[in-house]
């Protein structure tokens, strides 16, 4: 009977204490969150309650499982399993806490800062910092789990003896990976490109959707995803339309006949932009920028708040201006001359000398 009651008491006590600790931590975080509404940190820390309870319960069982008086072989196996679970739960708790700190820091900065560029920069940096912390915690947790096995300790000792040679070999083999890793850190803290920036890479226009330590994802206008190594952005030129502010200036070109009414087109451009919500009202102009023997080039310049709006403004101006010209001034549209060429009279045609025939004697012979 004692062999049955002892495990029940030990496990039951561990579970009850775990529930009490989880309830106490949740109550304290809820009160602290109510007292400090200016930061969401304390509310986000409540997400760490499940892994914390697993860690507490495992630690209690790890310290008291010997009271069950199981066999030596079973005791060693149970102790090792509980140790592995404890290490995993501790790493899980640490990752939840780090995620809560990162998200709360970003939320507070986003509320206090009105500059979208700075907000995107901080978001990029915090995201990469969180990924670095996750990688470090994961590696340390796996290493700690492996060191709980005696065989792995011997392997670890021999590996440390040849760590210099292995480090050189690994560095050469992982040169590309390490290059991308340092490039990711350079992008994060060098403010070259941020999450949410509008960029043009390899002729594709899109928005930076994700930045990791090794690759970067660009979402194009047609919802395709271009995955590129981060080293590309440190070694190749690219266009960042969000650099220095989201405002954009765009142009619309028209190839028209020389008789096109330029002044009336300027008036029509004003009417089109005044009815377009995407135009920010900063600047507008319409000038003749080039002329050829058959047409002239007219450029309309417009501005907008960001890259999406400038695309909308350009399309609206192009569509409505061409429709207005076709309806009110059709003569202004470019025309192609197709009249047949007039041949020259016979009397005015130049005489074409005929070449001498090969092998024929001249008149003097």
C-alpha positions as CSV (number, residue, x, y, z in Angstrom):
1,X,0.0,0.0,0.0
2,X,2.9,2.3,0.8
3,X,4.4,1.7,-2.6
4,X,1.2,3.1,-4.2
5,X,0.5,6.0,-1.8
6,X,4.1,7.4,-1.9
7,X,4.2,8.2,-5.7
8,X,0.6,9.6,-5.5
9,X,1.6,11.9,-2.6
10,X,4.8,13.0,-4.3
11,X,3.3,13.7,-7.7
12,X,0.1,15.2,-6.2
13,X,2.1,17.6,-4.0
14,X,4.2,18.7,-7.0
15,X,1.2,19.3,-9.1
16,X,-0.6,21.3,-6.3
17,X,2.5,23.5,-5.6
18,X,2.9,24.1,-9.4
19,X,-0.7,25.3,-9.7
20,X,-0.3,27.6,-6.7
21,X,2.9,29.0,-8.1
22,X,1.3,29.6,-11.5
23,X,-1.7,31.3,-9.9
24,X,0.5,33.5,-7.7
25,X,2.6,34.6,-10.6
26,X,-0.4,35.3,-12.8
27,X,-2.1,37.3,-10.0
28,X,1.0,39.4,-9.4
29,X,1.5,40.1,-13.1
30,X,-2.2,41.1,-13.5
31,X,-2.0,43.5,-10.6
32,X,1.3,45.0,-12.0
33,X,-0.3,45.3,-15.4
34,X,-3.2,47.2,-13.9
35,X,-0.9,49.6,-12.2
36,X,1.3,50.2,-15.2
37,X,-1.0,50.6,-18.3
38,X,1.6,52.5,-20.1
39,X,3.5,49.3,-21.0
40,X,2.1,46.0,-22.2
41,X,5.1,44.1,-20.8
42,X,3.4,42.7,-17.7
43,X,0.4,41.4,-19.6
44,X,2.7,39.8,-22.2
45,X,4.7,38.1,-19.5
46,X,1.7,36.1,-18.6
47,X,2.3,34.1,-21.8
48,X,5.3,32.5,-20.0
49,X,3.0,30.9,-17.4
50,X,2.6,27.4,-19.1
51,X,6.4,26.8,-19.5
52,X,7.1,28.2,-16.1
53,X,4.6,25.7,-14.5
54,X,6.2,22.9,-16.5
55,X,9.6,23.9,-15.2
56,X,8.4,24.2,-11.6
57,X,6.6,20.9,-11.6
58,X,9.6,19.2,-13.2
59,X,12.0,20.7,-10.7
60,X,9.9,19.6,-7.8
61,X,9.7,16.0,-9.1
62,X,13.4,16.1,-9.9
63,X,14.2,16.9,-6.3
64,X,11.7,14.5,-4.7
65,X,11.5,11.5,-7.1
66,X,14.0,9.5,-5.0
67,X,11.4,9.4,-2.2
68,X,9.4,7.0,-4.3
69,X,12.1,4.3,-3.7
70,X,12.2,2.9,-7.2
71,X,15.0,0.6,-8.5
72,X,18.5,2.0,-9.3
73,X,18.1,1.6,-13.0
74,X,14.6,3.1,-13.1
75,X,15.8,5.9,-10.8
76,X,18.6,6.9,-13.1
77,X,16.4,6.9,-16.2
78,X,13.7,8.9,-14.4
79,X,16.2,11.4,-13.2
80,X,17.7,11.9,-16.7
81,X,14.2,12.3,-18.3
82,X,13.2,14.9,-15.7
83,X,16.5,16.7,-16.2
84,X,15.9,16.9,-20.0
85,X,12.4,18.1,-19.5
86,X,13.6,20.7,-17.0
87,X,16.2,22.1,-19.4
88,X,13.7,22.3,-22.2
89,X,11.1,24.0,-20.0
90,X,13.6,26.5,-18.8
91,X,14.7,27.3,-22.4
92,X,11.0,27.6,-23.3
93,X,10.3,30.0,-20.5
94,X,13.3,32.2,-21.3
95,X,12.2,32.4,-25.0
96,X,8.7,33.5,-23.9
97,X,10.2,36.2,-21.6
98,X,12.5,37.4,-24.4
99,X,9.6,37.6,-26.9
100,X,7.5,39.5,-24.4
101,X,10.3,42.0,-23.8
102,X,10.9,42.5,-27.5
103,X,7.2,42.9,-28.4
104,X,6.5,45.3,-25.5
105,X,9.6,47.4,-26.4
106,X,8.4,47.7,-30.0
107,X,4.9,48.6,-29.0
108,X,6.0,51.4,-26.6
109,X,8.4,52.8,-29.3
110,X,5.7,52.6,-32.0
111,X,3.3,54.5,-29.8
112,X,5.8,57.2,-28.8
113,X,7.3,57.7,-32.3
114,X,5.4,59.1,-35.3
115,X,8.2,58.6,-37.8
116,X,7.3,55.4,-39.7
117,X,10.9,55.0,-40.9
118,X,12.3,54.9,-37.4
119,X,9.6,52.5,-36.3
120,X,10.5,50.1,-39.1
121,X,14.1,50.4,-38.3
122,X,13.5,49.5,-34.6
123,X,11.2,46.6,-35.6
124,X,13.9,45.2,-37.9
125,X,16.6,45.4,-35.2
126,X,14.4,43.9,-32.5
127,X,13.3,41.1,-34.8
128,X,16.9,40.1,-35.6
129,X,17.9,40.4,-31.9
130,X,15.1,38.0,-31.0
131,X,16.2,35.6,-33.6
132,X,19.8,35.7,-32.3
133,X,18.6,35.1,-28.7
134,X,16.4,32.2,-29.9
135,X,19.4,30.6,-31.7
136,X,21.7,31.0,-28.7
137,X,19.2,29.7,-26.2
138,X,18.4,26.7,-28.5
139,X,22.0,25.8,-28.9
140,X,22.8,26.1,-25.2
141,X,19.7,24.0,-24.3
142,X,20.7,21.3,-26.8
143,X,24.3,21.3,-25.5
144,X,23.1,21.1,-21.9
145,X,20.9,18.1,-22.8
146,X,23.7,16.3,-24.5
147,X,26.0,16.8,-21.6
148,X,23.7,14.9,-19.3
149,X,24.8,11.7,-21.0
150,X,28.2,10.4,-19.8
151,X,29.1,9.2,-23.3
152,X,28.6,12.8,-24.6
153,X,30.9,14.2,-22.0
154,X,33.8,12.1,-23.3
155,X,33.0,13.1,-26.8
156,X,32.9,16.7,-25.7
157,X,36.3,16.5,-24.1
158,X,37.9,15.1,-27.3
159,X,36.2,17.7,-29.4
160,X,37.5,20.5,-27.2
161,X,41.0,19.1,-27.7
162,X,40.7,19.6,-31.5
163,X,38.5,22.7,-31.4
164,X,41.1,24.9,-33.2
165,X,41.3,22.6,-36.3
166,X,37.6,22.0,-36.4
167,X,36.9,25.7,-36.1
168,X,39.1,26.5,-39.1
169,X,37.5,23.7,-41.2
170,X,34.0,24.8,-40.2
171,X,34.8,28.4,-41.0
172,X,35.9,27.5,-44.5
173,X,32.9,25.3,-45.1
174,X,30.4,27.7,-43.7
175,X,31.9,30.8,-45.3
176,X,28.7,31.7,-47.2
177,X,26.5,31.1,-44.2
178,X,28.8,33.2,-41.9
179,X,28.8,35.9,-44.6
180,X,25.0,36.0,-44.7
181,X,25.0,36.1,-40.8
182,X,27.2,39.1,-40.6
183,X,25.4,40.7,-43.5
184,X,22.1,40.3,-41.6
185,X,23.5,42.1,-38.5
186,X,24.9,44.8,-40.8
187,X,21.5,45.4,-42.3
188,X,19.8,45.4,-38.9
189,X,22.1,48.0,-37.3
190,X,23.3,49.8,-40.4
191,X,19.8,51.0,-41.4
192,X,20.2,49.9,-45.0
193,X,16.8,48.3,-45.4
194,X,14.0,47.8,-43.0
195,X,10.8,45.7,-42.8
196,X,8.1,47.5,-44.7
197,X,10.5,49.4,-47.0
198,X,9.6,49.6,-50.7
199,X,12.5,48.3,-52.8
200,X,13.4,47.5,-56.4
201,X,15.7,44.5,-56.8
202,X,16.5,42.7,-60.0
203,X,13.9,44.7,-61.8
204,X,11.2,43.7,-59.3
205,X,9.2,46.2,-57.2
206,X,8.0,45.1,-53.8
207,X,7.9,45.5,-50.1
208,X,10.3,44.0,-47.6
209,X,8.2,41.5,-45.7
210,X,10.7,39.5,-43.6
211,X,14.4,39.9,-42.6
212,X,16.3,37.0,-41.0
213,X,19.9,36.4,-40.2
214,X,20.5,34.7,-43.6
215,X,17.7,35.7,-46.0
216,X,15.3,38.5,-46.9
217,X,11.8,38.2,-48.3
218,X,10.4,40.7,-50.7
219,X,6.6,40.7,-51.4
220,X,6.0,41.9,-55.0
221,X,3.0,43.9,-56.1
222,X,1.4,40.8,-57.5
223,X,1.8,38.9,-54.2
224,X,4.9,36.9,-55.3
225,X,7.6,36.3,-52.7
226,X,11.3,36.8,-53.7
227,X,13.7,35.2,-51.2
228,X,17.2,36.6,-51.5
229,X,20.3,36.2,-49.3
230,X,21.0,39.2,-47.1
231,X,24.5,39.4,-48.5
232,X,23.0,40.6,-51.8
233,X,21.9,43.9,-50.1
234,X,25.4,44.5,-48.8
235,X,27.2,43.8,-52.0
236,X,24.8,44.9,-54.8
237,X,23.1,48.2,-55.5
238,X,19.3,48.3,-55.1
239,X,16.6,51.0,-54.9
240,X,15.0,51.8,-51.6
241,X,12.1,54.1,-52.2
242,X,11.4,54.4,-48.5
243,X,14.9,55.8,-47.6
244,X,14.7,59.3,-46.3
245,X,10.9,59.3,-46.0
246,X,7.9,57.7,-47.7
247,X,7.1,60.6,-50.0
248,X,7.5,59.9,-53.7
249,X,7.7,61.9,-56.9
250,X,6.5,60.2,-60.1
251,X,6.4,61.1,-63.8
252,X,3.9,60.3,-66.7
253,X,5.2,60.7,-70.3
254,X,3.0,61.4,-73.3
255,X,4.1,61.2,-76.9
256,X,1.8,63.6,-78.8
257,X,1.5,65.6,-82.0
258,X,3.2,69.0,-82.2
259,X,-0.2,70.6,-82.3
260,X,-1.2,69.3,-78.8
261,X,-2.7,72.1,-76.5
262,X,-0.1,72.3,-73.7
263,X,-1.8,75.1,-71.7
264,X,-5.1,73.3,-71.8
265,X,-3.3,70.1,-70.7
266,X,-1.9,71.9,-67.7
267,X,-5.4,73.0,-66.7
268,X,-6.7,69.5,-67.2
269,X,-3.9,68.1,-65.0
270,X,-4.9,70.4,-62.2
271,X,-8.5,69.2,-62.4
272,X,-7.4,65.5,-62.4
273,X,-5.1,65.9,-59.4
274,X,-7.7,67.9,-57.4
275,X,-10.1,65.0,-57.7
276,X,-7.5,62.3,-56.9
277,X,-7.3,61.4,-53.2
278,X,-3.9,59.7,-53.6
279,X,-2.2,63.0,-54.6
280,X,-0.6,64.7,-51.6
281,X,-0.7,68.3,-53.0
282,X,3.0,68.9,-52.8
283,X,3.9,69.5,-56.4
284,X,2.7,69.1,-60.0
285,X,3.9,70.3,-63.4
286,X,3.5,69.6,-67.1
287,X,6.3,70.5,-69.6
288,X,7.6,69.5,-73.0
289,X,10.8,67.6,-72.5
290,X,11.7,66.5,-76.0
291,X,10.7,66.8,-79.7
292,X,11.2,64.6,-82.8
293,X,10.3,65.1,-86.4
294,X,7.0,63.4,-85.9
295,X,6.0,63.8,-82.2
296,X,6.9,65.7,-79.0
297,X,7.4,64.3,-75.5
298,X,5.3,65.8,-72.7
299,X,6.1,65.0,-69.1
300,X,3.6,65.3,-66.2
301,X,5.2,65.4,-62.7
302,X,3.1,64.4,-59.7
303,X,3.8,63.6,-56.0
304,X,2.2,61.3,-53.4
305,X,2.6,60.1,-49.8
306,X,4.2,56.8,-50.5
307,X,5.0,54.3,-53.3
308,X,1.5,52.8,-53.5
309,X,-0.1,56.2,-53.8
310,X,2.3,57.4,-56.5
311,X,1.5,54.4,-58.6
312,X,-2.2,55.2,-58.3
313,X,-1.7,58.9,-59.2
314,X,0.3,58.0,-62.2
315,X,-2.3,55.6,-63.5
316,X,-5.1,58.0,-62.9
317,X,-3.3,60.9,-64.7
318,X,-2.4,58.7,-67.7
319,X,-5.8,57.2,-68.2
320,X,-7.8,60.4,-67.8
321,X,-5.5,62.6,-69.8
322,X,-5.5,60.2,-72.8
323,X,-9.3,59.8,-72.6
324,X,-9.7,63.6,-72.5
325,X,-7.3,64.1,-75.5
326,X,-9.1,61.5,-77.5
327,X,-12.5,63.1,-76.8
328,X,-11.7,66.9,-77.0
329,X,-8.5,67.1,-79.0
330,X,-8.1,64.0,-81.2
331,X,-5.7,65.8,-83.5
332,X,-3.1,65.9,-80.6
333,X,-2.7,62.2,-80.6
334,X,0.3,60.9,-82.6
335,X,-0.3,60.1,-86.2
336,X,1.7,57.9,-88.7
337,X,2.1,59.3,-92.3
338,X,1.2,56.6,-94.8
339,X,1.1,58.6,-98.1
340,X,2.8,56.8,-101.1
341,X,6.2,58.2,-102.2
342,X,6.1,60.3,-105.5
343,X,8.6,59.0,-108.0
344,X,10.9,61.5,-109.8
345,X,10.2,62.4,-113.5
346,X,12.3,60.6,-116.2
347,X,14.0,63.9,-117.3
348,X,15.3,64.6,-113.8
349,X,16.6,61.1,-113.2
350,X,20.4,61.1,-113.1
351,X,22.1,58.9,-115.7
352,X,23.6,55.8,-114.3
353,X,26.9,54.8,-116.0
354,X,27.1,51.2,-117.2
355,X,30.1,49.2,-116.3
356,X,32.3,47.9,-119.1
357,X,31.8,44.3,-120.1
358,X,34.7,42.1,-119.1
359,X,36.7,40.8,-122.1
360,X,35.2,43.1,-124.7
361,X,37.8,45.1,-126.8
362,X,37.6,48.8,-126.9
363,X,36.8,50.9,-130.0
364,X,40.5,51.7,-130.7
365,X,41.5,48.1,-131.1
